[in-house]
Amino acid sequence: MNFSELKTNKQGLVPTIIQDAISKKVLMLAYMNEESFNKSIKTNQTYFYSRSRKCLWHKGETSGNTQEIVSMSFDCDKDTLLIQVFQKGFACHTNTESCFDNRYILSPNPNINSLYDLEKIIKERRNNPIEKSYTNYLFNEGLDKILKKVGEETAEVIIASKNNPKETCYETCDLLYHLMVLMNELDISLKDLFIELGNR
């Protein structure tokens, strides 16, 4: 990909959307010029052009919240970039995961929109236990209990798929949840899983 392929604005800039490569969540919007574009490709880290300071800036240079580039693509009009990254720390300068965390929610189930959201909730329960939380109960009981539940839920998925297909979705959700608890117990992240799947 060459910068010359892109259509820039009058300032020679291209709007650039940054997306988490794992969760697919939009993290931020910034601008690139040819220099920042080339430097990003060379270093595999995101560099942008600051319209207010009129200079290049390396994302995370002072905060440590850097972005490792996974892929770059442009839209059909070639006037917008989309960069998928592995985000280290927060993407937003306000110390939030995304610059777009102020949401007007239309979804009837807004709390869990992805496995990434579930991973965060389980991690939060482990780090900050809540009384009578089933997740905390599993962590307190330890690995053997978690493995037993994974085994039980696996069997439930098999039985439902064979005898009552309408229940398969419900049972699969139970299995996914317990697998996510197991992953957290073993310090395996979704990022680790997706990297392994990509290597295959």
Number of C-alpha atoms within 10 A of each C-alpha: 10 9 15 8 10 19 14 18 11 7 8 12 22 24 17 20 18 25 24 22 19 18 15 13 17 20 21 16 15 16 20 26 20 18 13 20 19 17 16 19 16 10 11 15 18 24 26 24 21 15 13 6 8 8 10 17 15 17 17 20 10 8 12 11 17 21 25 20 21 14 13 15 13 16 10 7 8 14 16 19 20 17 20 23 23 17 20 13 15 19 25 16 12 9 12 13 19 20 16 14 12 7 7 6 9 7 9 6 8 10 11 13 11 12 15 17 13 17 18 13 15 21 18 12 15 19 10 10 16 13 8 8 10 11 19 19 16 20 19 13 10 13 15 11 15 21 16 12 18 21 14 14 21 18 14 19 21 15 15 17 16 10 10 11 14 10 14 18 13 13 21 18 13 18 21 16 19 23 19 21 26 22 16 18 17 10 10 13 14 16 14 12 13 13 12 10 9 8 7 6
